[in-house]
Every structure is written in structure tokens, then in C-alpha cells.
Amino acid sequence: MFTGIVEETGAVLELARSSAGARMVVAAREVLADLSTGGSIAVNGCCLTAVDFDERGFSADLSPETLDRTNLGALEAGSIVNLERPLLPTSRLSGHFVLGHVDGTGEVLGLDAVGDGNWWLSVRAPEDLLKFLVYKGSIAIDGISLTIASLDADVLGCAIIPHTYEVTTLRSLRVGTSVNLECDMLAKHVHRLLAAGSADGPSTGA
């Protein structure tokens, strides 16, 4: 489990495809501090397992599901990615609960300066995720914990403060860029429970 507070950005060194997925090598520093083989690292918000690492970075395997559902397959050598280690039980939860299970990808429609180093990010979300999005709710975009500041049909808007812009990959986004989206897991659980309750019919409890 993660928080959506990016610890550092890393660079993709290699993305080697195979008949059953791919292997990614990422240059990193801070997230290597207490890493062990089999440990988890969120890469652009996608929870990956470090299968190998050394002083320059780590390697992780990408399954066909990961390649289909995230933007990782579109990366190439030199691409910059957001990195975060799993949450410790003793850590403060500065963002929100992020599982690293990407729900789908959205399309960047705009990243506009609004003054004093602040920015406004607009993203078109896929239709099947709209039911999980709420005004002032949380969303992880490329692994960054953000608040939905506006929601108009299938377009969500987020206010980006200078610090977030400077220390994440947001500064490299362009119109048309694909970004990973993970909806708030509480919204997904509530939707599932309500759907199950509706299917079961009204309760006849005492």
C-alpha cells in the first residue's frame, strides 16, 4: 500500500519486451535505501516487484495485464517516472490510501499555468471510471495523490501546487499524454456494496 506522495523521480534505463510481458530497468536512488529482492515499488502509481537491484537502480517484470492497463508499455529509455516505496505502519498518511493497482489510463487535455508557480491539470477519464470520481475526492494520477477540484462530464481538473509540479513527472506532461489513474478504493468498495445490495433486493430484517 502507498500514499501517493512521490519520493523521487527515476529514469527508465531499458524496457525489453518478451512474448509474455516485458522487463523494465529503472535508475533510482532513494527508493533503494531499504529495498530487498521481492520488495514493492510504485512506478507511475503501478505496484511492481523488484526482481533485481544494484547501486544504480532496480529491475521489474511487467505482465501483459500491466502493459494493457497502464502507460508503462509506452515508456522508453530516458522516460522519467514517479517512484514511491510502500507505506510503513508508523508513517504519516500525507496523501491517501493508494494500492498501486491502476484502474485505467486517462488523457491529458491541458496543464496550464495559473500564476505563482501553480498549475491546473485537466484529464479526460475513461467512461468506466466515472462512477468512482467525485468532486473533492481523491485520485492518484501517475502515482501522485491529487484532489479532484472540478468534474465536468468525463473531464476532471486538479490544482497543482509548485512543490508537486517540481518534484514529480507532471512538469513533463504534454497534451495527449497518457496517465495512469487509480480511483479511491473507498469509492470502489462503496459502489460494489451498493450494487450487490441492489441485486439482492430490499432487506426484510426485523
C-alpha positions in Angstrom: 0.0 0.0 0.0 1.2 3.5 -0.9 0.2 7.1 -0.2 0.6 8.9 -3.5 3.4 11.0 -2.1 6.2 10.7 -4.7 9.7 10.1 -3.1 11.8 10.7 -6.2 11.7 10.5 -9.9 13.7 7.9 -11.7 14.7 7.3 -15.3 13.9 4.2 -17.4 17.1 2.6 -18.5 15.6 -0.2 -20.5 12.3 -1.7 -21.5 12.8 -5.1 -23.0 9.7 -6.8 -24.4 9.2 -10.6 -24.5 6.4 -12.9 -25.7 4.8 -12.7 -22.3 5.3 -9.1 -21.0 8.4 -7.1 -20.5 11.2 -6.3 -18.1 11.9 -2.7 -17.0 15.1 -1.4 -15.6 14.8 1.9 -13.7 17.6 4.1 -12.4 16.8 5.2 -8.8 18.5 6.2 -5.6 16.2 7.0 -2.6 13.9 4.0 -3.0 16.8 1.6 -3.0 17.7 2.5 0.6 15.9 -0.4 2.3 14.9 -2.4 -0.8 15.2 -6.2 -0.8 14.6 -8.6 -3.7 10.8 -9.1 -4.0 10.1 -5.7 -2.5 7.4 -3.4 -4.0 7.9 -0.1 -5.6 5.2 2.1 -7.2 6.3 3.2 -10.7 3.9 5.9 -12.0 1.5 4.6 -9.5 1.7 0.9 -10.6 2.9 -1.5 -7.9 5.8 -3.5 -9.3 8.0 -6.2 -7.7 11.8 -5.5 -7.7 13.3 -8.8 -9.0 16.8 -7.5 -9.1 18.7 -4.3 -8.0 22.1 -2.8 -7.6 23.6 0.6 -6.8 22.2 2.2 -10.0 18.6 1.0 -9.8 16.2 -1.9 -10.0 14.5 -4.3 -12.4 10.8 -5.3 -12.5 8.8 -7.6 -14.7 5.6 -6.3 -16.4 2.8 -8.7 -17.0 0.5 -8.5 -20.1 -2.2 -7.1 -17.7 0.1 -4.3 -16.6 1.0 -3.4 -20.2 -2.6 -3.4 -21.2 -4.0 -1.3 -18.3 -1.2 1.2 -17.7 1.1 3.6 -19.5 4.3 1.7 -18.7 4.4 -0.1 -22.0 4.6 3.3 -23.8 7.8 4.2 -21.9 11.2 4.1 -23.4 14.8 4.5 -22.3 15.1 8.0 -20.9 11.5 8.3 -19.8 11.1 9.8 -16.3 8.8 8.0 -13.8 7.4 8.7 -10.3 8.7 6.4 -7.6 7.4 5.5 -4.1 8.1 2.8 -1.6 5.3 1.1 0.3 3.8 2.8 3.3 5.2 1.8 6.8 2.6 1.3 9.6 4.4 4.1 11.5 4.3 6.6 8.7 2.0 9.6 8.5 -0.6 9.2 5.7 0.1 12.5 3.9 -1.8 11.5 0.8 -4.5 8.9 0.6 -4.6 5.1 0.5 -3.2 4.0 -2.9 -2.9 0.3 -3.7 -0.8 0.6 -6.8 -3.5 -1.2 -8.8 -4.1 1.1 -11.8 -7.7 1.2 -12.9 -7.1 2.6 -16.4 -5.4 5.5 -18.2 -6.6 9.0 -18.9 -5.6 11.6 -21.5 -4.1 14.9 -20.6 -6.1 17.7 -22.1 -4.1 20.6 -20.6 -1.6 21.7 -18.0 -2.0 25.4 -17.7 0.0 27.9 -15.5 -2.3 29.9 -13.2 0.3 32.1 -11.5 2.8 32.0 -8.7 4.1 28.5 -9.8 0.7 26.9 -9.6 -0.9 24.8 -12.4 -4.2 23.4 -13.5 -4.2 19.9 -14.8 -7.2 18.6 -17.0 -7.6 14.9 -17.7 -10.2 13.0 -19.6 -11.1 9.9 -17.7 -12.4 6.7 -19.3 -16.2 6.2 -19.1 -16.0 3.1 -16.9 -14.2 5.0 -14.1 -16.6 8.0 -13.9 -18.8 6.3 -11.3 -15.8 6.4 -8.9 -15.0 10.0 -9.3 -16.4 12.7 -7.0 -15.8 16.4 -6.6 -13.2 16.9 -3.8 -12.5 13.2 -3.8 -9.0 11.7 -4.1 -7.4 10.2 -7.2 -3.9 9.0 -8.0 -2.6 10.3 -11.3 0.7 8.6 -12.3 1.0 7.7 -8.6 0.5 11.2 -7.4 -2.2 11.8 -4.7 -4.4 14.6 -6.0 -7.7 16.1 -5.2 -10.4 16.4 -7.9 -11.1 20.1 -7.9 -13.5 20.1 -10.7 -15.5 17.4 -12.5 -17.4 18.2 -15.8 -18.7 15.1 -17.6 -15.6 13.0 -18.3 -13.1 15.7 -17.6 -11.5 16.1 -14.1 -9.4 19.0 -13.0 -6.7 19.1 -10.3 -4.9 22.1 -8.8 -1.1 21.5 -8.8 1.0 23.4 -6.3 4.6 24.4 -7.1 6.2 21.7 -5.0 4.2 18.9 -6.6 5.0 20.2 -10.1 8.7 20.4 -9.4 9.3 17.0 -7.7 7.1 14.8 -10.0 6.8 14.0 -13.6 3.9 16.5 -14.0 6.4 19.0 -15.4 7.0 16.8 -18.4 3.3 16.2 -19.3 2.1 17.3 -22.7 -1.4 17.4 -24.2 -2.3 13.9 -25.3 -0.1 12.2 -22.8 -1.5 9.0 -21.3 -1.5 9.0 -17.5 -2.3 6.1 -15.0 -5.4 6.6 -12.9 -6.2 4.8 -9.7 -9.6 5.8 -8.2 -10.1 6.0 -4.4 -10.5 2.4 -3.2 -13.3 3.5 -0.7 -15.4 4.7 -3.7 -14.9 1.4 -5.4 -15.9 -0.6 -2.3 -19.0 1.5 -1.7 -20.0 1.2 -5.3 -19.6 -2.6 -5.2 -21.6 -2.9 -1.9 -24.4 -0.8 -3.2 -24.5 -2.8 -6.4 -24.6 -6.1 -4.5 -27.3 -4.8 -2.2 -29.5 -3.7 -5.1 -29.1 -7.1 -6.8 -30.1 -8.8 -3.5 -33.3 -6.8 -3.3 -34.7 -4.9 -0.3 -33.9 -6.2 3.2 -36.7 -7.7 5.3 -34.8 -7.5 8.6 -36.7 -7.2 11.9 
